[in-house]
């Protein structure tokens, strides 16, 4: 499927990069650095295999017994394709199926851009230091 910033009006996640800044620091993050992307015919493209993804998901969850009684810290993107337009409570209800104790930091961005330095720093500030 093609991926270009002009397609954002159809899908907010169709953008190819994000301009990040924090104070005097600036950087451009490109999708090619974080997902399976390639360039052809003047466009950036993404390739995915739903069957392959579902197979990996099945292997990862086959022996899973939930919910896990562990403290989990979650950095999540509220504008990700699945969660886009859903209330934060929907994400929390889903996590509660699998985790007994979760602390969620929800950021208004796509899953691709949620791990920028400022989001990740805010996330780490919530996690207690290991002793």
Secondary structure, DSSP 8 states (H G I E B T S, - for coil): -EE-GGGGGT-GGG-SEEEEEETTEEEEEEGGGTS-EEEETTEEEE---HHHHHHHHHHHHTT--SSEEEEEEEEEETTSTTTTTS-HHHHHHHHHHHEEEEEEEEESS-TTTTTSHHHHHHHHHHS----
